[in-house]
Amino acid sequence: MNKLKSIKRNIKFFLPIIFKLCPVMIFLILFVSLLESGQNILWIIMPKEIIEELSGDKNINYLIAIVLVFVISNFVIGIVSNITSSLINYYSQKTGVYISKMINEKIMSVDYFQLENPEFKDLVSRSQKGMYDYTNGIYEIIYDLRYLVSNVITILSVVGIVIFSKQYIIILISVIGIIVNTLINKTSLSIQKNFDDFFIRYDLRLNYYNCTIFNNQAQKELRVFNCKDMIFSTSNDENKKAFYHYKKHTRKSQFLWTFEGFFYTFFTRFLTMAFLVYACTKNKIDLATFTMLFTAIETLDSSIFNFIFNLQRYVQSCNYQNAFIDLMELKSVLKCGDRHIDELKSIEFKNVSFKYPGTEKNILDNVSFKLDNKEKISLVGLNGSGKTTIIKLLCRFFPIDSGEILINGINIEDYNYEEYLKKIAVVFQDYYIISYSIKSNIAIIDDNQDKLYDCLRRAQALDLVLGLEKKEYTYINKWFDKAGINFSGGEMQKFAIARALYKDCDFMVMDEPTSALDPKAEAEIYYHFNDIVGKKLTLFISHRLSSCIFSDRIIVIDGNKIVEEGTHKELMKNKDSLYYKMFTAQAEYYK
């Protein structure tokens, strides 16, 4: 993307956000830019007036008036400028919080399959780096806009002063100096961008190491299996690469900064001073004009340099922030349906084939089955046969490769995504409990204590909760409350079941919902299975096949295909069936 398009895209995206959140910001930027430019011009003109008066009539009253005007003007401009700058900073922070919210909401709403896509992770990382680390986000745009306007006004004013004095050659000296410094700065920004691009992937890996080390669950594995050396050796290798790149970057940057300072001091300043001294000795300008022009050229050099620097930095910021705009403009491929769904009555997989993005092997191959209203279905099979994948597809986490999934005879993708998800509750095999209170984890959709207690009772967790000092307001672990409790895996799994029950949906999915429970608790769950799930269409996945006895029907999947289907009694009649072999093999351990 060329620079002009990048700038245009940036302005088109961010300016409406600024207008929406704080329209007064634009006025404040113009106002403070005028104030700062006016202050620069005062510092050029006022000393000339004072020197001329001192060299002429030496009128004390006039001199006092000039000094008072100069001092008071600078004081007032400084105060008003500081107040305005504070307001701009306040509105910038407000806008920055909104930008952070946009990133979080996008990650929460993007198609699930993107979260497992390395390219998407890189895009999120580049977005966050581009908005927070490399450019200061929305504040960078506001800052650059403010100083670009201020510098333009100052440059035009100073050029007018120099032209009026008819000393044109010093403008030429300044222009040559600025061109060289601009080229140096452009090279410096390019070096910085290459350095930043390298660190995007490095930071992703470094964050992974840090998250692993600070993860309580991970620490158990790391300590028992003595993984410290493995973690540290790989992270040290990453650090060595990073420090090598940092060393090269520092050397190049220091060389450019040194050369830039040398050129500015010994070319621009020396030639300007030499020319003005020559003009003064030849009586082409007086001392007052000499002072004014010297200050004007200093201001002109500074303003032109700052203008080009801010412009180049803004272009660089636009390049970095393109990743954020790309993220925000990323379209969903699974949330485009608009049909309403009143009740979920049936689910049908019709010749569905699927493989995960970036892989070649089909996890499901031409799979077909149907779940009817209020049935209790068990889905069983060997590890890796595609059971959990079926759940992900039912949740519309991934697009299928071929075939279709029908809800009430209509393609699943035709339904409004949010409405459809309201009809499904899932207890995932790798369930996740947030470090909030028990109540916050379960009663997410509303606040109904009777319903909460009923769901906890059905999940065999009510006695546990009522026995706690703070009952359902007890926090899970100690992240947000020192009095929080580290519950066992089985207790947490009961909370996950209660959360699914509380949603009170048409379709319940339970993927290994008793894997962390002790045998007694598991038996209680199975014995009260109908009470737990109620009269709902339920898909039950478990490696403990004794649970299948309570199901209306059993679907057996093997080698990415449906191989058997029927009731427990029907499938046990066929001693050559996979289900019979799995059930009897497992039953041997209980004899």
C-alpha positions in Angstrom: 0.0 0.0 0.0 1.5 3.4 -1.0 1.9 6.2 1.5 -1.0 8.3 0.2 -3.5 5.5 0.3 -2.2 4.5 3.7 -2.8 8.0 5.1 -6.2 8.3 3.4 -7.2 4.9 4.9 -6.0 5.9 8.3 -7.9 9.3 8.3 -11.0 7.7 6.9 -11.1 5.1 9.7 -10.0 7.1 12.7 -11.4 10.5 12.1 -15.1 9.4 12.4 -14.2 7.7 15.7 -12.7 11.0 17.0 -15.8 12.9 15.8 -18.1 10.3 17.4 -16.4 10.3 20.8 -15.1 13.9 21.2 -15.9 16.3 18.3 -14.4 19.2 20.3 -11.0 17.6 19.9 -10.6 19.0 16.3 -11.3 22.5 17.5 -8.8 22.1 20.4 -6.1 20.9 18.0 -6.5 23.9 15.7 -6.7 26.3 18.7 -3.6 25.1 20.4 -1.7 25.0 17.0 -2.5 28.6 16.5 -1.3 29.5 20.0 2.0 27.6 19.7 2.7 29.2 16.3 1.8 32.7 17.7 4.3 32.1 20.6 7.0 31.2 18.1 6.4 34.4 16.1 6.5 36.5 19.3 10.0 35.1 20.1 11.2 36.2 16.6 9.6 39.7 16.4 9.7 41.0 20.0 13.5 40.9 20.5 14.0 42.8 17.3 11.6 45.6 18.6 13.5 45.8 21.9 16.9 46.0 20.3 15.8 48.6 17.8 14.4 50.8 20.6 17.6 50.3 22.7 19.6 51.3 19.6 17.4 54.4 18.9 15.3 56.6 21.2 15.5 54.3 24.3 12.0 55.3 25.3 11.6 53.6 28.7 7.8 53.6 28.7 7.8 52.0 25.3 10.4 49.4 26.3 8.4 48.6 29.4 5.3 48.2 27.4 7.0 45.9 24.9 8.5 43.7 27.6 5.1 43.5 29.5 3.3 42.6 26.3 6.0 40.0 25.6 6.0 38.5 29.1 2.2 38.5 29.6 1.5 37.2 26.1 3.9 34.3 26.7 2.4 33.6 30.1 -1.2 33.6 28.9 -0.3 31.6 25.8 1.6 29.1 28.0 -1.3 28.7 30.5 -4.0 28.4 27.8 -1.8 26.0 25.8 -1.2 23.8 28.8 -5.0 23.7 29.6 -5.8 22.9 26.0 -3.1 20.2 25.8 -4.5 18.6 29.0 -7.9 18.5 27.5 -6.5 16.9 24.3 -4.7 14.4 26.4 -7.9 13.6 28.3 -9.9 13.1 25.2 -7.0 11.1 23.7 -7.1 8.7 26.7 -10.8 8.4 26.3 -10.5 7.5 22.7 -7.6 5.1 23.5 -9.8 3.2 25.9 -12.5 2.9 23.2 -9.8 1.5 20.8 -8.8 -1.1 23.3 -12.4 -2.1 23.7 -12.7 -2.4 19.9 -9.8 -4.9 19.9 -11.2 -7.0 22.7 -14.7 -7.0 21.2 -13.3 -8.1 17.8 -11.4 -11.0 19.3 -14.5 -12.0 21.2 -16.7 -11.8 18.1 -14.4 -13.1 15.3 -15.1 -16.5 13.8 -13.7 -19.1 16.2 -11.5 -20.9 13.6 -9.5 -17.6 13.3 -8.3 -18.0 16.9 -6.5 -21.2 15.9 -5.0 -19.6 12.8 -1.3 -18.5 13.3 -1.8 -15.7 10.7 -4.7 -14.3 12.7 -2.6 -14.4 15.9 0.1 -12.5 14.1 -2.5 -9.9 12.9 -3.7 -9.4 16.5 -0.1 -9.1 17.7 0.7 -6.6 15.0 -2.5 -4.7 15.8 -1.7 -4.4 19.5 1.9 -3.5 18.8 0.9 -1.0 16.2 -1.6 0.7 18.5 0.2 0.5 21.8 3.9 -0.1 21.5 5.1 1.4 18.2 2.7 4.4 17.7 0.9 5.3 20.9 -2.3 4.5 19.1 -5.0 7.2 18.6 -2.8 9.6 20.6 -0.1 9.4 17.9 -2.6 10.5 15.3 -3.8 13.4 17.4 -0.3 14.4 18.4 1.0 14.4 14.8 -2.0 16.2 13.5 -1.6 18.9 16.1 2.1 19.5 15.4 1.7 19.2 11.6 -0.8 22.1 11.7 1.3 24.1 14.1 4.5 23.7 12.1 2.8 24.6 8.8 1.5 27.9 10.3 4.9 28.6 11.8 6.8 27.8 8.5 4.5 30.1 6.5 4.9 32.9 9.0 8.7 32.7 9.2 9.1 32.4 5.5 7.1 35.6 5.2 9.4 37.3 7.7 12.5 36.2 5.8 11.2 37.2 2.4 10.2 40.6 3.8 13.9 41.1 4.9 15.0 40.0 1.3 17.8 37.6 2.6 16.8 34.7 0.4 20.0 32.7 0.5 19.5 31.6 4.1 16.3 29.9 3.1 18.3 27.9 0.5 20.8 26.9 3.2 17.9 25.7 5.4 16.3 23.8 2.6 19.5 21.9 1.8 20.0 21.0 5.5 16.4 19.9 5.8 16.6 17.6 2.7 19.7 15.9 4.0 18.2 15.5 7.5 14.9 14.2 6.0 16.8 11.5 4.1 18.6 10.5 7.3 15.4 10.4 9.2 13.7 8.3 6.5 16.5 5.7 6.7 16.3 5.7 10.5 12.5 5.0 10.4 13.1 2.2 7.9 15.7 0.6 10.2 13.3 1.0 13.1 10.4 -0.7 11.2 12.5 -3.7 10.3 13.6 -4.0 13.9 9.9 -3.8 15.1 8.8 -6.4 12.6 11.3 -8.9 13.9 10.1 -8.3 17.5 6.5 -9.1 16.7 7.2 -12.8 16.5 9.7 -12.7 19.3 7.2 -11.0 21.7 4.6 -13.7 20.9 7.0 -16.4 21.9 8.2 -14.5 25.0 4.6 -14.0 26.1 4.0 -17.7 25.8 7.0 -18.5 28.0 5.9 -16.0 30.6 2.3 -17.2 30.6 3.5 -20.8 31.0 5.7 -19.9 33.9 2.9 -18.0 35.7 0.2 -20.6 35.0 -0.5 -22.6 38.2 -1.7 -25.6 36.2 1.3 -25.6 34.0 3.7 -25.3 37.0 2.6 -28.7 38.3 3.7 -30.4 35.1 6.9 -28.2 34.8 8.0 -29.2 38.3 7.1 -32.9 38.3 8.7 -33.5 34.9 11.6 -31.1 35.5 10.9 -28.9 32.4 12.8 -25.9 33.7 15.9 -26.5 31.6 13.8 -27.1 28.4 11.8 -23.8 28.9 14.9 -21.8 29.8 17.1 -23.1 27.0 14.5 -22.4 24.3 13.7 -18.9 25.8 17.5 -18.2 26.0 17.9 -19.1 22.3 15.1 -16.6 21.5 16.8 -13.9 23.7 20.2 -14.4 22.0 18.6 -13.8 18.6 16.7 -10.8 19.9 19.9 -9.2 21.5 21.8 -9.8 18.2 19.2 -7.9 16.3 19.1 -5.2 19.0 22.8 -4.8 18.8 22.8 -4.3 15.0 19.9 -1.9 15.3 21.6 0.2 18.0 24.8 0.5 16.0 23.0 1.6 12.8 20.8 4.1 14.7 23.8 5.6 16.7 25.7 6.1 13.4 22.8 7.9 11.8 22.1 10.1 14.8 25.8 11.1 15.0 26.0 12.0 11.3 22.7 13.9 11.5 24.0 16.0 14.5 27.3 16.6 12.7 25.7 17.8 9.5 23.2 20.1 11.2 25.9 21.7 13.4 28.6 22.2 10.8 26.5 22.9 7.7 23.2 24.5 8.5 24.1 26.5 11.6 27.6 27.4 10.5 26.7 28.6 7.1 23.6 30.5 8.4 25.7 32.3 11.0 28.5 33.0 8.5 26.1 34.6 6.0 24.3 36.7 8.6 27.6 37.9 10.1 28.8 38.8 6.5 25.5 40.7 5.8 25.8 42.6 9.1 29.4 43.6 8.5 28.5 44.9 5.0 25.7 46.9 6.5 23.1 45.0 4.6 21.2 44.3 7.8 21.4 45.9 11.2 21.9 44.2 14.6 18.2 44.0 15.3 17.5 42.4 11.9 20.5 40.1 12.5 18.9 38.9 15.8 15.5 38.5 14.2 16.8 36.5 11.2 19.0 34.3 13.2 16.0 33.4 15.5 13.7 33.1 12.5 16.1 30.6 10.7 16.5 28.6 13.9 12.7 28.5 14.2 12.3 27.7 10.4 14.9 24.9 10.6 13.2 23.5 13.6 9.7 23.8 12.2 10.5 22.3 8.8 12.4 19.5 10.4 9.6 18.8 12.8 7.0 19.0 10.1 8.9 16.4 7.9 9.7 14.3 11.0 6.0 14.3 12.1 4.8 13.6 8.6 7.2 10.7 8.2 6.3 9.4 11.6 2.6 9.7 10.8 3.2 7.8 7.6 5.0 5.2 9.6 2.2 5.1 12.1 -0.3 4.6 9.3 1.7 1.6 8.2 1.7 0.1 11.7 -1.9 0.9 12.3 -3.0 -0.7 9.0 -2.9 -4.0 10.9 -5.5 -2.7 13.4 -7.7 -1.5 10.5 -7.3 -4.9 8.8 -8.4 -6.6 12.1 -11.4 -4.4 12.5 -12.4 -4.9 8.8 -12.0 -8.7 9.0 -15.3 -10.1 7.8 -17.0 -13.1 9.4 -17.8 -16.1 7.1 -19.9 -18.0 9.6 -22.2 -15.2 11.0 -24.0 -14.0 7.9 -27.3 -15.8 8.4 -30.4 -13.8 9.2 -33.2 -16.4 9.7 -34.9 -16.6 13.1 -35.1 -19.7 15.1 -37.9 -20.2 17.6 -37.2 -23.8 18.7 -34.5 -26.2 17.9 -36.3 -29.5 17.1 -33.9 -31.6 15.0 -30.2 -31.6 13.9 -28.9 -33.4 10.9 -25.4 -34.0 9.5 -25.8 -34.7 5.8 -22.7 -36.0 4.0 -20.4 -33.7 6.1 -16.7 -33.8 5.4 -14.2 -31.6 7.3 -10.5 -31.1 7.9 -8.9 -28.4 10.0 -7.5 -25.4 8.2 -3.9 -26.0 7.1 -4.2 -29.8 7.3 -4.8 -32.5 4.7 -6.4 -35.3 6.7 -10.2 -35.4 6.9 -11.4 -35.5 10.5 -14.9 -36.3 9.3 -15.5 -38.0 5.9 -19.1 -38.0 4.5 -20.7 -38.2 7.9 -24.5 -38.4 8.1 -26.8 -38.8 11.2 -29.9 -37.1 12.6 -30.9 -36.1 16.2 -34.6 -35.7 16.8 -36.4 -33.6 19.3 -35.9 -34.5 23.0 -33.7 -37.5 22.3 -30.8 -38.5 24.5 -28.0 -39.5 22.2 -24.6 -40.8 23.1 -21.7 -40.3 20.6 -18.9 -42.7 21.2 -15.7 -43.7 19.4 -11.9 -44.0 19.8 -9.7 -41.0 20.5 -9.3 -38.8 17.4 -12.4 -40.2 15.7 -14.0 -36.7 15.4 -16.4 -36.6 18.4 -15.3 -33.2 19.7 -15.0 -31.9 16.2 -18.7 -32.6 15.7 -19.4 -30.3 18.6 -17.3 -27.5 17.2 -19.1 -27.7 13.9 -22.5 -27.7 15.7 -21.3 -24.5 17.5 -20.4 -23.0 14.0 -16.8 -22.6 15.1 -15.5 -23.8 11.7 -16.9 -23.9 8.1 -17.3 -27.4 6.7 -15.6 -28.5 3.5 -18.6 -30.3 2.0 -22.1 -31.4 2.8 -24.4 -29.5 5.1 -25.6 -29.3 8.7 -29.4 -28.8 9.0 -31.3 -27.4 11.9 -35.0 -28.1 11.5 -34.3 -29.0 7.9 -32.6 -25.6 7.2 -28.8 -25.0 6.7 -27.2 -24.0 9.9 -25.5 -21.0 8.3 -28.8 -19.5 7.3 -29.7 -18.8 11.0 -28.8 -15.6 12.8 -25.6 -16.6 14.7 -26.4 -15.0 18.1 -29.9 -16.4 18.1 -28.7 -19.8 17.2 -26.1 -19.9 20.0 -28.8 -19.1 22.5 -30.4 -22.4 21.7 -27.2 -24.4 22.5 -25.5 -25.1 25.9 -22.2 -27.1 25.9 -20.1 -28.6 28.7 -16.8 -28.8 26.9 -14.2 -31.5 27.6 -11.7 -28.7 28.3 -14.2 -26.5 30.1 -13.0 -23.2 31.5 -14.1 -21.5 34.7 -13.4 -17.8 35.0 -11.8 -16.5 38.2 -14.9 -14.7 39.3 -17.5 -15.8 41.8 -19.4 -19.0 41.5 -22.6 -17.1 40.8 -20.9 -15.0 38.0 -19.8 -18.2 36.3 -23.2 -19.8 36.3 -25.9 -17.1 36.3 -24.6 -15.3 33.2 -27.8 -14.5 31.4 -29.9 -13.2 34.3 -30.0 -13.0 38.1 -32.3 -15.7 39.5 -31.3 -17.3 42.8 -33.9 -20.0 42.8 -32.9 -21.0 39.3 -29.2 -20.9 40.3 -29.8 -23.2 43.3 -31.8 -25.6 41.2 -29.1 -25.9 38.6 -26.4 -26.4 41.3 -28.7 -29.1 42.9 -29.0 -30.9 39.6 -25.3 -30.7 39.0 -24.7 -32.2 42.5 -23.0 -29.0 43.7 -25.6 -27.2 45.9 -24.5 -28.7 49.2 -20.9 -27.7 48.4 -21.9 -24.1 47.7 -24.2 -23.7 50.7 -21.5 -24.9 53.0 -19.2 -22.0 52.0 -19.1 -18.9 54.1 -20.0 -16.6 51.1 -22.0 -19.3 49.4 -22.5 -18.5 45.7 -20.5 -15.3 46.1 -17.3 -17.2 46.8 -14.6 -16.4 44.3 -12.9 -19.2 42.4 -9.2 -19.1 43.2 -7.4 -16.0 44.5 -6.9 -13.8 41.4 -9.5 -11.2 42.5 -10.2 -12.2 46.1 -7.7 -13.3 48.7 -10.5 -15.3 50.3 -11.2 -17.2 47.1 -11.0 -21.0 47.0 -9.0 -23.3 44.8 -11.7 -25.9 44.0 -10.9 -29.4 42.8 -11.3 -30.4 39.2 -14.4 -32.4 40.0 -16.0 -29.4 41.8 -15.2 -27.1 38.9 -16.7 -29.6 36.5 -19.9 -29.5 38.4 -20.0 -25.7 38.1 -19.5 -26.1 34.3 -22.5 -28.5 34.2 -24.6 -26.0 36.3 -23.6 -23.2 33.9 -24.9 -25.2 30.9 -28.1 -26.1 32.8 -28.7 -22.4 33.8 -28.8 -21.4 30.1 -31.9 -23.6 29.7 -31.5 -24.2 26.0 -33.2 -26.5 23.5 -30.0 -28.5 22.8 -27.6 -29.7 25.5 -24.1 -31.0 24.6 -22.0 -32.8 27.3 -18.5 -33.7 26.2 -16.9 -35.9 28.9 -18.9 -34.0 31.6 -17.9 -36.5 34.4 -14.2 -37.0 33.5 -13.0 -35.2 36.7 -15.6 -36.7 39.0 -15.1 -39.5 41.5 -17.0 -42.7 40.9 -19.7 -41.9 43.4 -20.4 -38.5 42.0 -20.3 -39.9 38.5 -22.9 -42.5 39.5 -25.1 -39.8 41.0 -24.9 -37.8 37.7 -25.9 -40.9 35.6 -28.6 -42.0 38.0 -30.3 -38.5 37.9 -29.5 -38.0 34.2 -33.0 -37.3 33.1 -33.6 -34.9 36.0 -30.3 -33.1 35.2 -30.9 -32.4 31.5 -34.7 -32.4 31.5 -36.8 -33.0 28.4 -34.2 -31.6 26.0 -32.4 -32.8 22.9 -29.1 -34.0 24.4 -25.8 -35.2 22.9 -23.6 -37.0 25.3 -20.0 -37.8 24.7 -18.0 -40.0 27.1 -15.3 -42.6 27.1 -17.0 -44.3 30.1 -19.5 -46.3 28.1 -21.7 -47.2 31.1 -23.2 -43.8 30.6 -24.6 -44.9 27.2 -27.1 -47.2 29.0 -29.2 -44.1 29.8 -29.3 -42.9 26.2 -32.2 -43.4 23.8 -29.7 -44.0 21.0 -26.0 -44.5 20.5 -24.0 -43.3 17.5 -20.5 -44.9 17.0 -17.9 -43.1 15.0 -14.6 -44.7 13.9 -12.0 -43.6 11.3 -13.9 -40.3 10.6 -17.1 -42.2 9.7 -20.3 -43.3 11.4 -20.0 -47.1 11.6 -22.8 -48.1 14.0 -26.1 -46.8 15.4 -28.8 -48.1 17.7 -29.7 -48.7 21.4 -27.3 -50.2 23.9 -29.2 -53.5 23.7 -29.2 -53.5 19.9 -25.5 -52.8 19.6 -24.5 -55.4 22.3 -26.2 -58.1 20.2 -23.5 -57.8 17.6 -20.3 -59.2 19.2 -18.3 -58.1 16.1 -19.3 -54.4 16.5 -16.9 -51.8 17.7 -19.3 -50.7 20.5 -19.5 -54.3 21.9 -15.7 -54.6 21.9 -15.2 -51.2 23.5 -17.9 -51.8 26.2 -16.8 -55.3 27.1 -13.1 -54.3 27.2 -14.0 -51.5 29.6 -16.3 -53.7 31.7 -13.4 -56.1 32.3 -11.8 -53.5 34.6 -14.9 -53.4 36.8 -15.2 -57.1 37.4 
